[in-house]
């Protein structure tokens, strides 16, 4: 059994609903041993960063570890995670952000890549450590997009070091927390966890689905996730259509129902 952890987690330091203390309790109850944070860089100044790092460290021990990191929004709404990196950057050019994260010992991951950005990602001057193959907030809890795995295959044809990452993008209290990674040959030391992620010593898991760090898919798995994602998209579309109808009638979805929809989709 590997070391179970969550990637791409937001807290009350940016736009998440969980404090770090609450997150530790939630994740520990689910058998998690670590969480890689990725709070939005725009919420921080140097003083807040000091508190962020200090609180993450104070809540970490031999049974659970927080690894603080930041998420950078670049022009065109491209988002890049800096896992294990907590320095503010003056630049927002994607290739410079990726390079800066690497220079500071972090892991750069292009988050929830949009289909319209696939070509742009393939032509980046600096290649990231990885690309989110499945973001369970953006793609839904049931299955990833097959198109993202195809993007990763194309990128890896030219840059074999690029990994497929599997992130929760956790914001909400009722959000799905089943997608996780399991590290091989790693301890709960931050450097060990970052090294395992950088070197691809992990698998992504959700329910009975599991995925490799290189993003390769067996034909049967590819066929299954296509079917599951199609079903998920239909359900999300139905929820969105219901909201549009209510909006046209001047009605709003009750907050409690919104929370449940977030949990389901």
C-alpha positions, 0 to 999 in steps of 0.5 A: 500500500502506498502513501495516500495523498491529495493534490491541488487543495485550497483553504481559507487562505484563498477561496477554499471553505476549509481551514488547515485544521479542518482539512487535517481532520477530514483527510486523516479520517479518510486515510490520507497521509499528506495534502499538497496545497495550491492556494491562489497566489493573488490572495497573498503578500509576504506576511500572509505567506509566512503565516501560511507556511508556519501553519502548514508546518505546525499541523504536520507531523509523523502521521500527516503532512501539509505541503504548501503551494500556490496556484498562478493564473496566467494570461488567457486564464491558464492556471499553473500549480506550484506544488511545494513552492511558496514564492510570489512571482512578478511574472505571469507569462506561463513559460516563465512561471513554469521555469521559476517554479522549477528553479525554486524546487517546486513542481509545475502542473498545468491545472484543468487544461481547457480544450481551447488551450491544448495547442498553446500548451503543446508549444510552451517554451518551458515544459511543466513537470506535469498536466492535470489529467483529471481534475475532479472539480472541473471534469466531474467526480466520475471520470476524466476527459479522454482528450486530456490524456491524448494531450499528455500523450502528444506532449510526452512524445516530445518531452517524456519527463512530463507527468499526468497528475490527478487533482481534487481542486478541493474548495467546498465542504461537500466536494468529492474527495475520492480522487487521490494519488498513492506514492511508492517508496516515499516517506512523509518528509516534504522532500520525499513526497515532492521527489516521488511526484516529480519522478512519477513514483505514484498512481492516481486512484478513484473508486476502482479506477487507477491511472499511471503517472505517464498517463497511458491508458489501456483500450478498455479503460479508455472506452470506460472513461469515455462512457462515464464522462459522457454520462457525467457531462449529461448530468452536469448539463441537466443541472446547468439547464435547470439553473438557466430556467430558474434564472429566467423565472427570477428564481434562485437555487437554494444554497443547500441545493447548490451544495448538494449539486457541487457534491454530486457533480 
